[in-house]
Amino acid sequence: MTDIFTHKNINNNLNFNNLDLYLCAEILERERERERERERERERETHHLR
C-alpha cells in the first residue's frame, strides 16, 4: 500500500520538526549577535587608530 499524504500526516511531520526549527532560530540569533559584536569591535579599532 502506498503512503497517502493527508492533512494529518503533514501536521505530524511539521510538529516533529518544530523543535529543530526553534533551535535553528536560536542558533542563528546567537550568530547574528556575535557578528554585531565583531562589527562593534572593528568600529572601535578603526576609531581608536585615527
C-alpha positions in Angstrom: 0.0 0.0 0.0 1.3 3.4 -0.9 1.5 6.3 1.6 -1.2 8.8 1.2 -0.2 12.3 2.4 -3.2 13.7 4.3 -3.6 16.8 6.3 -3.0 14.8 9.4 0.3 13.3 8.1 1.6 16.7 7.1 0.8 18.1 10.6 2.6 15.3 12.3 5.7 15.9 10.3 5.6 19.7 11.0 5.2 19.0 14.7 8.1 16.7 14.7 10.3 19.5 13.2 9.1 22.4 15.4 11.9 21.9 17.9 14.5 21.7 15.2 13.2 24.9 13.7 13.2 26.6 17.1 16.8 25.6 17.8 17.9 26.8 14.4 16.4 30.2 15.0 18.1 30.4 18.4 21.5 29.4 16.9 21.0 31.9 14.1 20.2 34.7 16.5 23.3 34.0 18.6 25.4 34.0 15.4 23.9 37.4 14.4 24.7 38.8 17.9 28.3 37.6 17.6 28.6 39.2 14.2 27.2 42.5 15.6 29.7 42.3 18.4 32.6 41.8 16.0 31.4 44.7 13.9 31.4 46.9 17.0 34.9 45.8 17.8 36.1 46.7 14.3 34.5 50.1 14.6 36.2 50.7 17.9 39.6 49.7 16.5 39.2 52.0 13.4 38.1 54.9 15.6 41.0 54.3 18.0 43.5 54.3 15.2 42.5 57.8 14.0 
